[in-house]
Amino acid sequence: MADEIKTTAAEAPESRNFIHTFIEEDIAQGGQFEGMTVHTRFPPEPNGYLHIGHCKALTIDFGTAEKFGGLCNLRMDDTNPTKEDEEFVEAIKEDIHWLGFDWGDRFFYGSDYFEEDYRQAVGLIKKGLAYVCELSPEEFRAHRGDIGVPATSPYRDRPIEESLDLFARMRAGEFPNGTMTLRAKIDLTSGNFNMRDPVIYRINHMHHHRQGDKWCIYPMYDFAHPIQDALEGITHSLCSLEFEAHRPLYNWVIEHCDLPAHPRQIEFARLGIDHTVMSKRKLRRLVEEGRVSGWDDPRMPTLCGLRRRGYTPKSIRNFTDRIGVSKVPSVVEYGFLEHCLREDLNETAQRVMAVTHPIPLTITNYPEGKTELFEIENNPGHPEDGTRNVAFSGKLYVEADDFLETPVPKYKRLYPDGPECRLKGAYLIRCTGCKKNENGNITEILCTYDPDSRGGDPADGRKVKGATIHWVDAATAVDAEVRLYDNLFSDPDPDAPGKNFLDCLNPNSLTVVEGAKVETSLSSAKPGDHFQFMRLGYFCADKDSTPEHLVFNRSVSLKDGFKAKK
């Protein structure tokens, strides 16, 4: 039967690259696409911004074309005028280019094919394979049947000429929304409900973002998509697993319409990530209700949000490549995405010094008014990245938690009469005490230094027992705002049945730190520039950042808590 979905021996068990295995068979001698160029497409709906879930499909579509030296089209699936907008079209293009993919001159809109979609629908009516149905949405559900109970429609045997007339009048705008549909005439007894005379056209009197008010009837995705694939010469229509049950309908449309090609649909499991939601409807609510600052809020799973947070194209592509391709739905730890970013930034990010919770440190025996420069490497693992000069004087800023007046066991940082500590790239210091205000709060750390330890190594070769402390010169430090991000949802599964995802929001997903001190080299940082703040994490300059008001987002911490499962 047309609606049977069979799993071949090649599909089970599938490899991590089972799609590529299928394609290799298809283009080999005797395959259905022997001698043809592999041609895929990525068809996002322009009703929101791409997110990390779309990225899997995107990289599969474009990446498969790359692997086989083929082509990949970009097609906006704008067959539903509801909430579609050119803003989203441009954002989608930008995200795809940012990831390093390109569609060349093969950019299309689904709405480009509306006239052809209509022509094909008329052709089905003339063949006795489609009819106009007047069941209301409520009546449609009542006539849908059940398992073992066939669907029904009192309009199924409507004369062809009558359906042709009504369909033309639907197009002309004579009928209000919901009063009529065009249905494919397939099999009301099918065990696959997608084949029970599915709706292929509906009335929708709504302004279209490109077509304006030219159309008031719109093709359903299951009807339009195979037609568009065939017209574009697509060989492999790669889509997510929920379309597996729709494959018989995809094939039925191609078989019974007058089309130049017969693409093969292959399905794969969607990407799931813990501590987030992937529904564009839910993401839209977060934006519209002001729970985030916008689609590009760095806590959002959108590609523009991840880019703003500091994620790199390489890290995201590496992530999608390493999780593999499967037909088994799974949820990937967000920590693995962070792990991929950390791997990339460890290689590429310049090391700098920044102090997020500054406290003054005075070196009491350092010559008053003296200033010197220290040459510090930009990336210890890559000498080719060079060095930079960092100013130093007797007045510095260090992190407040690098000092304890009364140390805890095994504390190796600064405390009165404690061990010598290294100031990164500069000198050895020893804490001698501190100053407090009338409330008993520490206002200044007092230290002495060893003048013969320039560069951080003592002249006599003695062992340094204290920690290495990062610092910023007080005279040249630049103020900055630092935004510390955590998961948007505290619940690892905010989308689980019975949960309101809004109740799972993490109230501590953003902490804004004002008055951080950063080394002067960061004053020229441009939005998107990446840095490792020594001992603190990886950061990038935010789009809000200006030379007058520097803003840095924490992309990911230094500590990698991800443990690969064996």
Steps between C-alpha positions, in 0.01 A plus 500: 500500500606856434490588868730228626826618655766234490841496661757341274791289615725795427301719735522277806727527665605829344848642522579852610510587128210291375381783273833500322477122463162534329628771269807298405267217399275738305780653290687173447464298181143375479376744765200721442719811467793342317715765334301788653623783721388467861256783559353585842307796642451677831140627530452710818174677566565876541286539812785521751874478539703185446600318818748229589241235412472633144878495486502122489273496195693787347837331535360169375350667190795721411763262638368206298516707182857600588604138562375381163606805300136585446264793543274622776215743446366745755122518476280705729197290587258793496181320406335607826463880525450491878792679673732471200718805444798623297678575829528128557605435140800729532589362844496143365730596213741668740511199732568255218781713360643541851524122531699492177242364257382652173218428258650682202227622265251240624283708732127447469171569672231238531259775397684521165320177413145597598379511139656161426362354825155615393543352152603165646199503734266564206668209321423269793135607496479426127646153565237434764769507770389812691170656599364806678373415847263721701548337839572756769810441715276356773317276253829395345621371836171320556531323162868413548426151629728301728727200497301237314223754430519665156466872446201632309413800289164574339683697230740229385300410192437861400506529119831615352348803329337613822832476690677689223242778519512523878880493510514788251252694711706424813795661324281797401424566866129417505509295817606585855770321698420147611204443270676289237816303442646305213576141596704235324295190421716215627372247758254568780577158653877546522670416826719803433272792582712729279360307204133531595417752230726771644429869451731644234353853477327722756347846490688771689411864436826641631757736354810314381841657562595468130181423306295766672127430452537313174415169663240401755554125463826340605643153438575278798863417564453130419372593156724793412828359626535196270395712202762761581768234555424341166495831311841590642651167404561393860635145522484457877242670719652471849258575782434433867349181630145629550466498121563126475127430518450768233736331254221298330312825436821663370541212256130503406511866402808451285352188338166657410606853405664597175856549626849474345679314784445252782701599808564254781395603849727387786422573863725551802441565867472858619755651733394528862705687761433510873421825687337658197195506274506481121145595412496827305157567648641480851811697410274766353311518832827557685573793270151650484447477876833668570648203685811542287638811331427373147560217254874558537503494880816300585292258707287404200575186295468705181809515281504879530478463880781245508709721271445798731595290801829414333445168328706448187396341171769236546374400844139463383589305185730278704218442748252394232758281327594319820148423618453312175190417298251248627137395484492459876382817682736605777577794724852641496648665806538877468837440662620330181421811296701700754778244477524551123518877545763469772714282271490760224559806717785331684684499169397840368411740781755758613584488871443826684464609861173624643376537855124465540479573874793736552668586826803737513840347572791725599862386488638703787869467408457570130659833398240774504417634155677216322334330202639221289383271221489124499492291187229234533417230246165515323456124492753275675412210270562704187821705512423620148219711647763729648506707815369827635632757745306539824552797731596439864530724804481479878121530497301217346160336501456131579193281551339542839494123551877484455530630859384360833586669826464165673589222259325165473704177481702460179435861398800607292410852401549827687464530876708680768838331544400239246717342230654689210272522199577580138346796329452363148807591290620760754641449852475289812301663779420419861196630684573701812153612600197692391290812560135508599223757511287580803269208412785255512507442123835452328588808296865435412751217501855582606799309363872518446683380190837347417674734254724212389209289379412688182303274270378296796808291569716559811868566436605241759279232350291447814173315474187711489224339705219744428271529201538709187278808520368696205488878535433828326702818539287758683637797307421360157203270574186545294152462646273237349161338543512121516195283437511152648261258333364167614236264357173678424313210661591346834300188417688263265174411327281812492299362208389181675128416502312658787748785541457867423834590350472853637496359852839341427682826426823549692479825701881510511559452129657848475719684749622846399826610661569873488835658568724218385859601419670379183843560353526791264552282190129413516395861439522428125293179517235477231167317531559131445868504601585200720725493805593276783486699821772320693361271768145625435377357172452582132334829415406699194424864442124557476325698228414758770870558560656834408843650573326717762310210660654158455266202535615138509292183500624184664480241225604203708691430819853364505406188690370223280248294694397294197580131523453295189289189562675173425 
